[in-house]
Amino acid sequence: MSARGNIQAVRRPGASPQARAARGVGDHLRAWRQHRRMSQLDFALEAEISQRHLSFMESGRSKPSREMVLHLAERLEVPLRERNALLLAAGYAPVFQERGLDDPALAPAREAIDLVIGGHEPYPALAVDRHWTLVAANKAIAPLLVGVSDKRLLEPPVNVLRLSLHPEGLAPHTANLPEWRDHLLDRLRQQIAISGDEILARLLDELSAYPVPASRGKPRADLGGIVVPFELRTPQGLMCFFSTTTVFGTPVDITLSELALECFYPANAETTEILKRTAL
């Protein structure tokens, strides 16, 4: 598994999966190239093909081979799910499978997830899918959710971003809500930039409309300005965390490629002590 990097946020014009499948592969390639803000010449150089060849493929005058579709998709950093759509549009069978996490073939991956989030205790950790739906969580997460007033937010499927920013979720208990909200929405925008996912785009619109109080100054946790802390008021006291995100580094399964593990670490000694007491 490897740490996730940042990609400049831009939103690709949306289309339903059905509409995308109905388009020719040339339209798909052009949309992804424009989404990456690359000219035909720039992308042709990146893909090590002639601009004329690329132009012919985008216009439909030339049909790319299966290998060429995969090559161009890799250079465009197209998500695995959308690479299948490109292959279908070109008339080829999809090559990337999408298995459930309970599939025996993914047992080693599931074991790795459980090992990471379970081994992170007494610190909180969870796993989410591409839409921020909760997939797994360790025992340290539950005590952080006692202040959630709308219990429907805790009913499966739980959307972690909605739970975090909803006015009846964790938002009223987040001491640095304006800063934490900006951090989460920026991450969501980056995901939309990578995937062009319309469900995430609608989620962004929903979350952006939630009320948020004015900033009350810099976060309480002194992290030297290098990360945005998550500051949560709990019955045990104010808890301050910073987080890391981990993804599978070389997945060839769609499910694994869209999973992310969020691990929270105490940002001060007080939080460490609270977590140790809570775990007893």
N, C-alpha and C positions, 0 to 999 in steps of 0.2 A: 504494500500500500504506500501511497505517497501523498504529500501535502498538495492541496489545490492552489494553483496560481491565479492571478488576476488577469482579466481581459477587459479592454475598454468597453463600456456599456453603450450599446446602440440597440434600438428595437427594429427587428425585421418586420415588414408588413405581414400581417397574420393571414393564415388560411387554414381551413379545417383539414384534417388528415385526408378526407375524401376528395377535397378540392386539389390538394397537393398531388394525390395519386393520379388524378385525371390529367395533370399537366405532363408535357413531354419532359424528358430528362434534361433537355437544353434549358427549359424554363427553370427547372430546379437548380441547375448549375449557375445560371445567371443570378438567380435570387440569392444564393449563398455567397457568390462572389461579391455582389453589391452589399450584402449584409456585412461582409468583412471589409467593406470599403476599399476594394482593390479594383484597379482598372484591368481591362483585358490584358494589356501588356504586362503589368506587374504580376498578375496571376500566372500568365503563360511562362514568365521567367521563373517564378516560384515552382511551378509544376514541371519545368524543363521540357516544355513543348512549344511549338510555334504559335504565335498569336493567331495566325490564319487557321490552324487546326482547332484552336479553342473557339474561334468565331464560328466555324462551321458546326461544331458540336452544339453551341448555344442556340444557333439559328435552326437546328434540325437538319441541316444539309449533310451532316455526317453523324453516324451512330457510333458512340464510343463502345469499346469492348468492355466486358465485365471487369477486366483488370484495370482498364483506364478509369472506369467509374470509381472503383475503390481507391485508386491512386489520387484522383482529384479530390475525392471526399476526405482523404487523409490530409492532404495539403490544406484544405479549407477548414480542417478541424471540425468536421460535421459530426454530431453525436451519432452513436451507433444506431439508434432508433431511426434517425433520418437517413442514414446510409442505406438501410433497407428500403426506404421510400425511393431513394435515387435508383437503386437496382431494379425495383419494380417498374419505375417509370421508363427505364431503359429496356424492359422486357426480360429481365433476369430474375432468378429466384433470390429471395433474401438469404443472407449468409449468417446473420447474427441472431441467435436464439434468445427468447425471453422466457426464462423459467421462473417459477415461484421459488421463494426462499426455502420452502419445504421440499423442493425437488432433491432427490438423493444426489444428483450431480453437484449441487451447491452445498452439500453437507460440510465440506472443508471450509468454505467461505462463511457459512453460518457459525461454525465453531470459532473461526477467527473473530467474528463480530462479538460473539459471547465472551470470548477471551479478553478482548480489548475493553469492552464496557464493564464486564464483571470484574476484571482485574484493576479497573480504575477506582473501585470503591475504596475508601468511603467518599470519594469525590464523585460528583454527578457525571453521567455520560449517557448518550442516547444515539440512536441511528435513525435516519430519515431517508425517504425516497426522493425522487426528483421533484415532487410537489410539496415537500416538507411534511409528508404524512409520517407519523411516528411508526417505526418498524420494531424497535426494541429500546428498552431503557433499563438501567440498573436500579438497585434499591434506593440509591441516594437521591433519585429524582422526585419520588413521591412526597417527601417532607417539604419540598419547595413549592408544592402545588396546593397546600392547605388553604391558602387565601383566595383561591379562585371561587368567585361567587356564583357564576353561571356554570353549573356542573355539566351542562350539555357540551361545553368545550372539552370536557374530559372523556366524552363518550366516543368510542371508535367510529370512524377513523378520526384520530386526533391530528389536527394540523398545528404544528409547533409554532409557526409564525402567527397564526390567528390567536392561539392560546397566549402567546407572548405579548401581543399588542392590543388585544381586545379590551375595551373599557371595563368588562366584567371578568377579565382573565387576570394575567399577571401585571398588566399595565399600571393599575393603581398602587401596586406594591413595589414597583421599580423606581428606586430613588433617583436614578439618572435617566428617566424615560426618554427625554428628547435626544440625548446622545445615543442611547441604545437603539432607539427607533431608527435614527438615521443610519446607524451601522447595519441593521437588519435589512432595511429597504435598499441600501446600496448593494448588499450581497444579492438580493433578489433581482435587482436590475442587471447585475452581472450575469446571473443565470439566464435571464431572458435574452441577453445579448448573445450568449453562447448557443442556446437551444431554440430561440424564437417560439417558445412554448406559450400558447394562448391561454392555457389554464393559469400559468404563472402570471401572465399579463393581467388577467382578471383579478387574481389574488392581489397583485400590486395595487390595482385601482381600489380594491376594497380596503386594504390596510392603510393606504394613503389617506382615505377619508375618515379614519378614526380620529377622534379628538386627541390632542396632545397639549399638555401644559407648556408654558414657556420654560426655557432652560434656567436652572437655578444656580448656574455657575459651573466650575469645573468639577469632574467626578471626585468623590472623596478618596478613592483608592489612588495612591501615589504610584503609578506605573511608568513614570518618566515620559508620558506622552507617546509611548510606543504602541499601545493597544487600547481599545475601548473596553473598559470593564463593564460587567453586568452587576449592578448593585440592587439587591433584593431585600426588602424588609420582611422579616419572618417573626413568628412568636419567640424565637430564640435570640433574635437580634438582627442587626444589619449584616448581611453576608455579601462579600465582594468577590467576584470571579473574573478570570480571563479565560478565553476558550481557544481551542485548536480544532481544525477540521481535517479529517483524514479520509481519503478515498482509495479504492483499489487502483493500483498503478497501471496494470496491463490487462484490463478485462476484455473478454470477447463475448460476454453475455450481457444483454441489455440491462437486466436487473442489477447486476453488480456495477455496471458502469454508471448507474444513476443513484447508487447508495452513497451516503456520507455519514461519517461518525463524528459527533460533536462531543468533545471532552472538555469539561470545565475544571479549572484549577483554582484553589484559593489564592486570592490576591493579597491576603494579610494574615497575620497570626490569629486574629480573632475568628476569622472564618474557618480556619483550620481547626481550631478548638471546638467550634460549634458543630462542625461535621463529625468530629471524633465522638463528641457526646451523643449526637443524634444516632450514630451507628451502633451505640452500645445496646 
